[in-house]
Amino acid sequence: MNTAPRTGHAPGRRRRRATANALGLAFSALMAFPLYWMLLTAFRPATEIHADPPHFWPDHLTLEHFRRALSTPTFWANVRSSVLIGVGTVLVSLLIGTLAAFALARFSFAGRKALVLIILGVQMIPLAGLIIPVYLLLSDAGLTDSLPGVILTYLVFMLPFTVWLLRGFIAAVPVELEEAAMTDGCTRLGAFRRVVLPLLAPGLVATSIYALVQAWNEYVLAYVLLSSNDKQTLSIWLLSFQTSFGTDYGGLMAGATLTALPVAVFFALVQRRIGAGLATGAVKG
């Protein structure tokens, strides 16, 4: 019996693998180039920003653009607004979304499937078509130009996705674990807190990063609902680098780097849990 390894197709597999790797690297470089150009513009002097032809590597580095961005009058107030809106949106959406997702995943009631379809349907409604109704509703409630009003508005758009995603994570947790905990004396709430919630950690991380990114980078609603300069978010603060005299590209790119840095750091810290969480949440729906 001939047990020699079959190597006839090895060169073909290596060529295909090399081609796939080359395409992957080319695609990654293409996607990373805007980020590289933003950092390049943020760190190089103004004389090099408008160079013709453009320089793809800086001759000199400077922190002047960052100093100018940090010294703008409303920067720290806008940081505070962005943090409060982002953290508030994440915490409230996780609290309400987790309980709603648990009810959808564990209890049978009339209209449950219809409710899931409605939740998915809300995600398809264009944001631009709701700006005027949302503004009028908040105006009647006295919540325009206020951070709680913006947080409530963001929740309207975050909660459907949060509930839908967490429902998949909870459905992936075997119900027998809860039943065993209740047999040992736990209440339904106690079984949820001691059994389901620890296993739900990857899903909570994945959902929180999605909600944080959406709330942190959202521009249209914040621009319409917040009129005071000290209450506006960092995404609106970036407009201060565009004036009637032109655009300060160095300051704008430095501001964009500062704006993206907190979310990028948070994502780098939890990226492994996000990947595991998304894979787990896709098992059941």
N, C-alpha and C positions, 0 to 999 in steps of 0.2 A: 504494500500500500504506500503510495507516494504522499508523504506528509510535508513536502517542500512548500514554503510559503509562495503564494501567488503574487508576483510582482509586476505582472503585465500592465496593470492599470495604475500602478503607483506614479509614474511620471505624469499621467493625465490628471490624477488627483492633485499632485503638487502644483501643477500649472493652474488648475482651477482655484486652488487655495490661494496661490500667489496673486491671481487676478482679483479674487474677492478681497484679499487684504489691501491690495493697491486701490481698489475702488472705495473701500471703507476709509482708508486714510485720506483719499482725495475728497470724499464727502465730508469727513470730519474737518479737514482744513477749510473747506468752503463754508461750513457752518460756523467755524471759529473765527473766520476773518473779520466779521463786523466787530466782535468783541476785542480782537487784537487792535483794530483800527481805533476803537474808542479809547483803549488804554494808551495807544501810541499818541493820539491827539491830546490826551489829558496830561501827558508827561513831557511833551516836547515844546520848545519855545514857540511863540506866535509867529516868528519869522519863518519857521519851518512848516507851519500848518498850511500856509498858502503857497508853498513852493511849487513851481511848475517847471518840469514835471514833478509829481509827488515823490517824496522819499519814503521808502517802505521800512527804513530803519533810522532811528533818531541819531543825529550827530551829537546832540547835547540833551540832557535831561534837566527838568526844572519842576519845582513844586509850587511855582507861582500861581498856577490855575487853581490848585487846591486851597492855597491860602486865600485867594480871592473868593472862592466859593464858600469857604467856612466863615468868612467875615461879612457875608451878606446879612442885612438886618433881621430877616425873619427865618434864617436857616434853622436854628435850634427850636423855635416855636413850631416850625413845620415838621421837624423830626418828632417832636412830642405828639403832634396831631396824628402823624402816620403810625407811630407806635401804639397810641391809644386806640385808633380805629382798627389797626391790624390785630392786636391782641384781643380787643373786645369782640371783634367779628369771629375770631377763631374760637374763643372760649364759649361764647353763646351758641355758635353753630354746633360745636361738639356736644354741648350739654343737651340741647334740644334734639339734635340729629341722632344722637346715640339712643335716647329714649324712644324716639319715633321709629328708628330702624329696628330696635328690639321688638317693639309691638308688631311691626310688619313681618318680622322674621319668625316670631314665636306664637302669635295669636291668630286665630281664624275668626274673621268677622265679615259681615256683609260689606261688599264694595272694596275689599282689600286689593284685588287685582286692578280694579278701575283706579284706585288711588295710586298704585305704582305707575300706571300708564299716564296719569295726570302729572305725577312728579317728573317723569321723563319728558312730557310734552311742554312743561314750563321751561325746560332748558332750551327749547327751540324758539322761544319768543325773542325777537330781536330787541336788544337793549334800547336802541334809538326810539323805538315805538312806544316806550313806556316812560320816557323822561318827563314829558309834560304832565301826564296823570300823577306820577310820583311826586313831582314838585308841587302840584296843586293840593294833593293829599297832605303832604308835610306842612305846607303853608297853612292849611286849615287847622292843623294840630299844633302850630307854633313851633315846629321842629326844623325849619329851614335855618341855614347858617349855624348849625349845631352839630357837634360830633355824635351825640346819640341818634340824631336823625339820619346821619350817614350810615352809622352802624346798622340801624334797623333796615335801611334800604339795601345794604349789602347782604343782610341775612335773607332777604326775599330771593336773591339770586344764588346764594351759597347753599341754603338749606336743602333744596331739591337734590342737588348732586351729593351733598353730605349724607342725606338719608339713603339715597340709592346705593352709594358706595359702601356705607357701613352695614347696610342690610345684607350685602354679600358676605362680608366678614363674619357677621353674627350667624348667618345660615351655615357657614363652614364650621362652626363650633358644634360638636355633637351634643344633641339635647340630653343624651344620657348622662353627661357630666353634671348638668343642672339637676336632673332627677336624683342622682346619687347624693348630691349635696343637700337637697330638700329631704331625702330619706334620713340623712344624718341630723336633721333638725333645723336646717337653714330655711328661712322664708324665701319667697320668690325674689325679693329684693336682695336678700343676703346671698343667694346663689348667684345672682347677676353680678354683685359687687366682688365676690370672692373667686368665682370661677370664670365667668364670661369676660369681665373687664380686663383681667391680666392677659388673657389670650387675645384680646382685642387691641393690644398696644400697637402692633404694626399698622393696623387699620387706622387707629387714631393719629399716628404720626403721618401716614400718607395723606389723610384727609386734612390735617392741620396745615401741612405745607402747601396743599392746593389752595385752601382758604386764605392763607397768609399771602401767597403770591398774588392771588386775585385782588385782595383788599389793598395790598401794598402798591400794586402797579396800576390800579384802576384810575382813570383820568376823567372820563366824561361826567359821571355822576358827581364826583367831588367838585369838578369845575362849576357845575350848575348849582349845586346845593350849598357850597361854601363861598361866601362873598368876602369875609374878613381875611386879610392877608395873614394874620397870625394863627388862623384856624385851618388854613389850606394845607394840603398834603405835599409831600416832596415831588410828586409827579407834576403838580401845578407850579411848584417853586422853580422847576427847570425852565419855565417860560420867562423867568426874569432875565435870562441870558440872551433873549431875543428882543431887541429894541428897534426903534425907528431908524437907528443909525446902522443896524446890521446885526448879525449874530456873532456872539462871542463863543466861537467853537471850542476854544480851549477850556473856558469856564464851564460851558455846557457839558463837555465830555467828562470833566472832573466832577461836576455835579451828578452826572449819570452814573459814574463809578461809585461815588459815595452813596447814591440811592440804591444801587444794586448790591452793595457790599453786605449789608445785614442778611438779606435773604440768601445770598450765595453762601455765606458762612454757615447759616442754619442748615441749608440744603446739604452742604458738605459733611456736616456732623451727623445727619440722619439719613444719608442716601442709602445705606445698606438696609435699614428698616423699611424705607420706602419701596425698594425693589421687592423685598420679601413680602411686604404687605399687599402690594398690588397683585402679586402672583397668587397670594392666598385668597384675596377678595374676589378673584376671577373664577374660583373653583365652583362656587354656587351663586345663584342669583335669584 
